[in-house]
Amino acid sequence: MKEANKKAISEFLQHTDSIGDDMLEDTKEMLGSMPFILPVQKNERPDYFALMCIADDMLCRPPNLSAKTAELVTLAAAAASGANQCLKFHIRAAAKEGATKGEIFDTIMIAALVGKTKILASALRDFSEAYPEQSPTKKSR
């Protein structure tokens, strides 16, 4: 690595506590409360936490999506992946960004459809393999 880049990283790492504190405040403002995992991460690895938060902040507020849309996408991902604590935070954050109750509900229902389809696709493949002679997708020769 070039010496100038090593120096820049070293200077950045000298500010990780301050950056982490700011990110915690920004997160609490954005979500309305503080996710349990964030202060723990900051306490244990302030350098990693600062870097992670910068990346996460850029992902959570991308330049091509409104804050409301980004929150709806985030809550859909949380719902589909079963991240219930994240879902609670992002439901509130989506509402704070202007999403209506109906928009939030519809987003959850779409996420549930994808989650259900994922389960069915895997489970019904296994089911069909267990009973190949009765499979509706059995190829005729």
Z-matrix of the N, CA and C atoms (Angstrom, degrees):
N
C 1 1.457
C 2 1.532 1 108.28
N 3 1.294 2 115.12 1 141.94
C 4 1.464 3 119.85 2 179.61
C 5 1.522 4 109.86 3 -64.17
N 6 1.306 5 114.66 4 146.85
C 7 1.467 6 121.06 5 -178.63
C 8 1.527 7 111.82 6 -59.16
N 9 1.325 8 117.21 7 -39.12
C 10 1.473 9 120.86 8 179.79
C 11 1.527 10 111.00 9 -62.40
N 12 1.337 11 116.90 10 -38.19
C 13 1.468 12 120.31 11 178.72
C 14 1.524 13 111.03 12 -71.14
N 15 1.315 14 117.19 13 -39.54
C 16 1.469 15 120.42 14 175.98
C 17 1.525 16 109.88 15 -59.20
N 18 1.322 17 116.36 16 -42.32
C 19 1.467 18 121.06 17 179.91
C 20 1.529 19 110.63 18 -65.30
N 21 1.326 20 117.20 19 -42.87
C 22 1.467 21 120.79 20 179.53
C 23 1.522 22 111.01 21 -62.21
N 24 1.328 23 116.58 22 -42.38
C 25 1.473 24 120.25 23 178.54
C 26 1.522 25 110.19 24 -65.04
N 27 1.295 26 116.80 25 -43.58
C 28 1.471 27 120.74 26 179.15
C 29 1.527 28 111.02 27 -60.36
N 30 1.323 29 116.73 28 -43.55
C 31 1.468 30 120.29 29 178.19
C 32 1.528 31 110.88 30 -64.31
N 33 1.332 32 117.00 31 -41.43
C 34 1.460 33 120.49 32 177.51
C 35 1.525 34 110.37 33 -59.78
N 36 1.320 35 116.95 34 -47.28
C 37 1.460 36 121.16 35 -175.99
C 38 1.530 37 112.77 36 -63.74
N 39 1.313 38 117.51 37 -20.13
C 40 1.467 39 120.49 38 176.38
C 41 1.526 40 111.52 39 -70.06
N 42 1.336 41 117.47 40 -14.55
C 43 1.465 42 122.33 41 -176.23
C 44 1.529 43 113.27 42 -112.69
N 45 1.320 44 117.01 43 13.59
C 46 1.465 45 118.75 44 -173.84
C 47 1.521 46 113.00 45 -63.58
N 48 1.315 47 118.61 46 -36.22
C 49 1.476 48 119.33 47 179.01
C 50 1.520 49 110.87 48 -63.10
N 51 1.309 50 116.98 49 -46.07
C 52 1.462 51 121.44 50 179.44
C 53 1.527 52 111.53 51 -64.83
N 54 1.333 53 115.94 52 -43.63
C 55 1.466 54 120.36 53 178.58
C 56 1.528 55 109.55 54 -62.81
N 57 1.320 56 116.76 55 -44.98
C 58 1.461 57 120.81 56 179.45
C 59 1.517 58 112.45 57 -60.79
N 60 1.335 59 116.30 58 -42.83
C 61 1.473 60 119.68 59 177.88
C 62 1.530 61 110.97 60 -61.68
N 63 1.332 62 116.77 61 -43.79
C 64 1.469 63 120.48 62 177.75
C 65 1.527 64 111.19 63 -61.97
N 66 1.325 65 116.39 64 -41.59
C 67 1.463 66 119.83 65 -179.42
C 68 1.529 67 110.97 66 -65.90
N 69 1.324 68 117.48 67 -37.95
C 70 1.463 69 119.73 68 176.50
C 71 1.527 70 110.50 69 -62.44
N 72 1.324 71 116.54 70 -43.91
C 73 1.471 72 120.24 71 177.69
C 74 1.523 73 111.16 72 -62.56
N 75 1.337 74 117.02 73 -44.57
C 76 1.464 75 120.91 74 179.47
C 77 1.534 76 111.31 75 -62.61
N 78 1.324 77 115.63 76 -40.58
C 79 1.466 78 120.25 77 179.55
C 80 1.520 79 110.52 78 -64.45
N 81 1.320 80 116.58 79 -44.12
C 82 1.468 81 119.89 80 179.07
C 83 1.525 82 110.23 81 -62.13
N 84 1.317 83 116.87 82 -38.84
C 85 1.465 84 121.20 83 177.61
C 86 1.524 85 110.77 84 -65.49
N 87 1.333 86 117.03 85 -44.54
C 88 1.459 87 121.30 86 -177.04
C 89 1.534 88 111.34 87 -68.82
N 90 1.335 89 117.41 88 -43.27
C 91 1.462 90 121.03 89 -173.94
C 92 1.524 91 113.62 90 -94.55
N 93 1.311 92 117.14 91 -16.11
C 94 1.457 93 120.15 92 -179.42
C 95 1.518 94 113.58 93 89.80
N 96 1.316 95 117.53 94 -11.98
C 97 1.467 96 122.46 95 175.42
C 98 1.525 97 107.35 96 -162.10
N 99 1.314 98 115.64 97 178.21
C 100 1.457 99 119.69 98 -172.38
C 101 1.526 100 111.46 99 -107.06
N 102 1.342 101 117.76 100 119.06
C 103 1.462 102 119.54 101 173.38
C 104 1.532 103 110.71 102 -61.13
N 105 1.306 104 116.48 103 138.20
C 106 1.462 105 123.45 104 -177.35
C 107 1.523 106 112.37 105 -54.74
N 108 1.314 107 117.51 106 -39.14
C 109 1.468 108 121.01 107 -171.24
C 110 1.523 109 113.86 108 -69.11
N 111 1.317 110 117.14 109 -25.92
C 112 1.468 111 118.94 110 -172.54
C 113 1.523 112 114.02 111 -70.51
N 114 1.342 113 119.94 112 -51.14
C 115 1.466 114 118.05 113 178.06
C 116 1.526 115 113.28 114 -61.52
N 117 1.326 116 116.53 115 -32.44
C 118 1.468 117 119.69 116 178.01
C 119 1.520 118 109.66 117 -63.87
N 120 1.333 119 116.02 118 -46.31
C 121 1.467 120 119.61 119 179.11
C 122 1.519 121 111.28 120 -63.12
N 123 1.328 122 116.62 121 -42.39
C 124 1.469 123 119.97 122 -179.98
C 125 1.521 124 110.49 123 -62.17
N 126 1.316 125 116.40 124 -42.01
C 127 1.458 126 120.84 125 -179.14
C 128 1.530 127 111.85 126 -64.57
N 129 1.326 128 116.23 127 -41.91
C 130 1.464 129 119.93 128 -174.78
C 131 1.527 130 113.32 129 -81.31
N 132 1.320 131 117.05 130 -38.23
C 133 1.467 132 120.98 131 -176.86
C 134 1.515 133 110.87 132 -140.83
N 135 1.335 134 118.98 133 73.81
C 136 1.464 135 120.94 134 -176.31
C 137 1.526 136 113.81 135 -59.12
N 138 1.324 137 117.67 136 -31.83
C 139 1.468 138 119.89 137 179.25
C 140 1.531 139 110.55 138 -67.96
N 141 1.310 140 116.73 139 -50.15
C 142 1.457 141 120.89 140 178.05
C 143 1.524 142 110.98 141 -63.30
N 144 1.323 143 116.54 142 -41.08
C 145 1.458 144 121.19 143 -178.65
C 146 1.527 145 111.12 144 -59.16
N 147 1.315 146 117.35 145 -44.81
C 148 1.465 147 120.65 146 -179.78
C 149 1.534 148 110.71 147 -62.30
N 150 1.313 149 116.55 148 -44.97
C 151 1.469 150 119.88 149 178.99
C 152 1.525 151 111.00 150 -64.33
N 153 1.328 152 117.03 151 -44.63
C 154 1.456 153 121.96 152 -179.32
C 155 1.527 154 110.62 153 -62.02
N 156 1.312 155 116.53 154 -43.38
C 157 1.466 156 120.12 155 -177.75
C 158 1.520 157 112.16 156 -64.78
N 159 1.303 158 116.75 157 -38.17
C 160 1.461 159 119.23 158 177.94
C 161 1.529 160 109.42 159 -61.90
N 162 1.320 161 116.87 160 -46.81
C 163 1.468 162 120.54 161 178.85
C 164 1.527 163 110.87 162 -63.76
N 165 1.329 164 116.73 163 -46.17
C 166 1.466 165 120.48 164 -179.37
C 167 1.526 166 111.22 165 -62.29
N 168 1.316 167 116.66 166 -39.93
C 169 1.458 168 120.45 167 179.15
C 170 1.525 169 110.81 168 -62.15
N 171 1.316 170 116.24 169 -41.15
C 172 1.463 171 119.97 170 178.73
C 173 1.527 172 110.92 171 -66.78
N 174 1.329 173 116.77 172 -36.08
C 175 1.464 174 120.37 173 178.77
C 176 1.525 175 111.88 174 -72.81
N 177 1.323 176 116.71 175 -37.70
C 178 1.468 177 120.66 176 -176.94
C 179 1.519 178 113.14 177 -73.37
N 180 1.293 179 117.31 178 -22.46
C 181 1.462 180 121.33 179 178.40
C 182 1.521 181 109.27 180 -129.83
N 183 1.347 182 115.81 181 67.61
C 184 1.473 183 118.76 182 -177.24
C 185 1.530 184 111.20 183 -70.42
N 186 1.315 185 116.37 184 155.83
C 187 1.470 186 119.53 185 -175.79
C 188 1.526 187 114.25 186 -68.76
N 189 1.331 188 117.76 187 -18.54
C 190 1.460 189 119.67 188 -174.55
C 191 1.528 190 114.51 189 -102.45
N 192 1.317 191 117.21 190 2.84
C 193 1.468 192 121.32 191 177.34
C 194 1.523 193 109.32 192 -127.22
N 195 1.316 194 115.26 193 144.27
C 196 1.464 195 118.11 194 172.85
C 197 1.526 196 108.57 195 -69.34
N 198 1.324 197 116.34 196 161.19
C 199 1.466 198 120.56 197 178.35
C 200 1.526 199 110.17 198 -59.31
N 201 1.326 200 117.48 199 -39.50
C 202 1.459 201 121.01 200 179.63
C 203 1.521 202 110.51 201 -62.75
N 204 1.318 203 117.01 202 -47.89
C 205 1.458 204 120.47 203 -179.92
C 206 1.524 205 110.94 204 -62.95
N 207 1.316 206 116.94 205 -42.34
C 208 1.464 207 120.71 206 178.62
C 209 1.530 208 110.59 207 -60.09
N 210 1.317 209 116.91 208 -40.84
C 211 1.472 210 119.44 209 178.48
C 212 1.519 211 111.37 210 -68.20
N 213 1.324 212 118.46 211 -37.75
C 214 1.465 213 120.45 212 177.41
C 215 1.526 214 110.87 213 -65.04
N 216 1.320 215 117.58 214 -40.59
C 217 1.460 216 121.27 215 176.54
C 218 1.530 217 109.55 216 -63.23
N 219 1.324 218 116.70 217 -43.87
C 220 1.458 219 121.25 218 -179.16
C 221 1.517 220 111.10 219 -63.38
N 222 1.324 221 117.15 220 -43.90
C 223 1.463 222 117.75 221 -179.40
C 224 1.517 223 110.95 222 -69.79
N 225 1.339 224 118.41 223 -30.97
C 226 1.466 225 120.56 224 174.85
C 227 1.529 226 110.57 225 -63.72
N 228 1.318 227 116.34 226 -43.98
C 229 1.463 228 120.21 227 178.33
C 230 1.524 229 110.71 228 -63.77
N 231 1.328 230 117.23 229 -41.57
C 232 1.466 231 120.72 230 178.57
C 233 1.526 232 110.69 231 -63.34
N 234 1.323 233 116.84 232 -42.83
C 235 1.467 234 120.38 233 -179.97
C 236 1.523 235 110.70 234 -65.35
N 237 1.321 236 117.19 235 -46.64
C 238 1.463 237 120.84 236 -177.11
C 239 1.524 238 112.35 237 -66.76
N 240 1.323 239 117.13 238 -29.92
C 241 1.465 240 119.88 239 -178.69
C 242 1.522 241 113.07 240 -93.94
N 243 1.320 242 117.31 241 -1.81
C 244 1.463 243 120.35 242 178.02
C 245 1.520 244 113.84 243 77.57
N 246 1.310 245 117.23 244 21.75
C 247 1.468 246 121.61 245 179.41
C 248 1.532 247 108.22 246 -87.07
N 249 1.317 248 116.05 247 77.27
C 250 1.463 249 121.61 248 -170.56
C 251 1.521 250 114.07 249 -62.44
N 252 1.317 251 117.47 250 -38.64
C 253 1.463 252 118.76 251 179.30
C 254 1.523 253 110.53 252 -67.35
N 255 1.325 254 116.87 253 -40.77
C 256 1.467 255 120.48 254 176.09
C 257 1.527 256 110.04 255 -62.76
N 258 1.310 257 116.43 256 -40.90
C 259 1.459 258 121.25 257 -179.83
C 260 1.528 259 110.50 258 -57.80
N 261 1.319 260 116.74 259 -44.84
C 262 1.473 261 120.69 260 -179.89
C 263 1.531 262 110.73 261 -59.11
N 264 1.316 263 116.35 262 -45.59
C 265 1.463 264 120.35 263 179.93
C 266 1.527 265 111.25 264 -63.25
N 267 1.328 266 116.03 265 -43.52
C 268 1.460 267 118.97 266 -173.41
C 269 1.522 268 113.29 267 -80.37
N 270 1.312 269 118.30 268 -20.97
C 271 1.472 270 119.74 269 169.68
C 272 1.524 271 108.81 270 -62.84
N 273 1.329 272 115.97 271 -48.12
C 274 1.468 273 120.18 272 179.07
C 275 1.528 274 111.31 273 -64.00
N 276 1.329 275 116.26 274 -41.69
C 277 1.469 276 119.77 275 -179.12
C 278 1.529 277 110.77 276 -66.02
N 279 1.332 278 117.74 277 -38.96
C 280 1.467 279 120.34 278 177.98
C 281 1.525 280 110.27 279 -63.57
N 282 1.320 281 116.47 280 -43.30
C 283 1.471 282 120.09 281 177.69
C 284 1.523 283 110.20 282 -61.70
N 285 1.327 284 116.23 283 -41.83
C 286 1.468 285 120.57 284 178.96
C 287 1.525 286 111.31 285 -61.59
N 288 1.337 287 116.71 286 -32.33
C 289 1.469 288 121.33 287 -179.90
C 290 1.521 289 112.42 288 -85.99
N 291 1.344 290 117.39 289 4.82
C 292 1.453 291 120.41 290 173.72
C 293 1.517 292 115.90 291 105.73
N 294 1.329 293 118.48 292 2.17
C 295 1.459 294 120.27 293 177.90
C 296 1.530 295 108.53 294 -70.48
N 297 1.322 296 115.25 295 137.29
C 298 1.460 297 120.04 296 178.89
C 299 1.525 298 109.63 297 -81.63
N 300 1.322 299 115.60 298 165.18
C 301 1.457 300 121.16 299 176.06
C 302 1.532 301 109.59 300 -57.01
N 303 1.324 302 116.91 301 -42.20
C 304 1.462 303 121.10 302 179.03
C 305 1.516 304 112.84 303 -63.54
N 306 1.334 305 117.87 304 -40.96
C 307 1.467 306 121.12 305 178.26
C 308 1.530 307 110.73 306 -64.77
N 309 1.311 308 115.69 307 -41.31
C 310 1.468 309 119.82 308 178.90
C 311 1.526 310 110.05 309 -65.05
N 312 1.327 311 116.89 310 -45.46
C 313 1.463 312 120.85 311 179.19
C 314 1.529 313 110.70 312 -60.38
N 315 1.329 314 117.35 313 -48.28
C 316 1.464 315 120.45 314 -179.64
C 317 1.524 316 111.55 315 -61.16
N 318 1.309 317 117.46 316 -38.04
C 319 1.458 318 121.66 317 178.02
C 320 1.527 319 110.30 318 -62.95
N 321 1.319 320 116.43 319 -43.81
C 322 1.467 321 120.39 320 177.84
C 323 1.525 322 110.33 321 -63.00
N 324 1.313 323 117.61 322 -41.02
C 325 1.461 324 120.86 323 -179.31
C 326 1.538 325 111.55 324 -65.51
N 327 1.316 326 117.25 325 -38.92
C 328 1.471 327 119.81 326 176.38
C 329 1.523 328 109.66 327 -65.40
N 330 1.328 329 117.32 328 -43.02
C 331 1.466 330 120.91 329 177.93
C 332 1.525 331 110.53 330 -61.26
N 333 1.338 332 116.65 331 -39.67
C 334 1.464 333 120.72 332 178.51
C 335 1.521 334 110.90 333 -64.19
N 336 1.315 335 116.83 334 -38.78
C 337 1.465 336 120.86 335 177.63
C 338 1.525 337 110.24 336 -60.73
N 339 1.320 338 116.77 337 -46.06
C 340 1.468 339 120.61 338 179.23
C 341 1.524 340 109.79 339 -64.31
N 342 1.329 341 116.96 340 -43.46
C 343 1.462 342 120.37 341 178.23
C 344 1.522 343 111.63 342 -61.41
N 345 1.323 344 116.82 343 -43.20
C 346 1.462 345 121.43 344 179.02
C 347 1.522 346 109.94 345 -63.94
N 348 1.322 347 117.51 346 -44.34
C 349 1.456 348 121.77 347 -179.19
C 350 1.522 349 110.52 348 -61.87
N 351 1.315 350 117.01 349 -40.03
C 352 1.472 351 120.88 350 178.42
C 353 1.522 352 110.07 351 -60.29
N 354 1.313 353 116.91 352 -45.79
C 355 1.468 354 121.25 353 180.00
C 356 1.524 355 110.52 354 -65.10
N 357 1.326 356 116.18 355 -47.11
C 358 1.465 357 119.96 356 -178.58
C 359 1.530 358 111.93 357 -63.57
N 360 1.307 359 117.59 358 -42.48
C 361 1.462 360 120.47 359 -178.27
C 362 1.526 361 110.55 360 -59.36
N 363 1.293 362 117.08 361 -45.95
C 364 1.461 363 120.95 362 -179.91
C 365 1.527 364 111.48 363 -70.38
N 366 1.312 365 116.64 364 -49.42
C 367 1.462 366 120.86 365 -175.63
C 368 1.529 367 111.97 366 -66.43
N 369 1.318 368 117.81 367 -42.14
C 370 1.464 369 119.91 368 -178.33
C 371 1.531 370 112.21 369 -73.13
N 372 1.326 371 117.93 370 -26.80
C 373 1.471 372 119.97 371 172.08
C 374 1.523 373 109.36 372 -63.91
N 375 1.343 374 115.87 373 -48.00
C 376 1.463 375 119.85 374 178.33
C 377 1.524 376 111.09 375 -61.46
N 378 1.322 377 116.81 376 -42.09
C 379 1.457 378 121.94 377 178.39
C 380 1.533 379 110.37 378 -60.30
N 381 1.330 380 117.21 379 -46.98
C 382 1.462 381 121.58 380 -179.19
C 383 1.527 382 111.72 381 -65.46
N 384 1.321 383 116.94 382 -35.51
C 385 1.471 384 120.36 383 176.58
C 386 1.523 385 111.31 384 -68.03
N 387 1.343 386 117.12 385 -31.54
C 388 1.463 387 121.01 386 178.69
C 389 1.523 388 111.80 387 -71.63
N 390 1.321 389 117.03 388 -26.23
C 391 1.463 390 123.03 389 -179.69
C 392 1.530 391 109.93 390 -129.02
N 393 1.323 392 117.89 391 62.47
C 394 1.461 393 120.02 392 -173.54
C 395 1.521 394 113.91 393 -62.18
N 396 1.329 395 116.92 394 -32.03
C 397 1.461 396 118.45 395 -179.19
C 398 1.522 397 113.16 396 -68.81
N 399 1.309 398 117.38 397 -19.31
C 400 1.466 399 122.04 398 -179.78
C 401 1.524 400 112.81 399 -106.32
N 402 1.314 401 116.75 400 4.05
C 403 1.462 402 120.59 401 -176.13
C 404 1.515 403 111.41 402 -70.85
N 405 1.340 404 116.65 403 130.45
C 406 1.464 405 119.03 404 177.37
C 407 1.520 406 113.01 405 -68.77
N 408 1.314 407 117.17 406 -14.18
C 409 1.470 408 120.29 407 179.55
C 410 1.531 409 111.28 408 -98.50
N 411 1.339 410 116.55 409 6.66
C 412 1.462 411 120.86 410 178.52
C 413 1.520 412 109.62 411 -58.81
N 414 1.303 413 115.68 412 127.75
C 415 1.454 414 120.54 413 -177.60
C 416 1.533 415 109.05 414 -79.64
N 417 1.316 416 115.60 415 132.54
C 418 1.464 417 119.24 416 176.71
C 419 1.529 418 109.52 417 -88.47
N 420 1.322 419 115.71 418 144.37
C 421 1.474 420 119.60 419 -177.26
C 422 1.477 421 110.05 420 -113.95
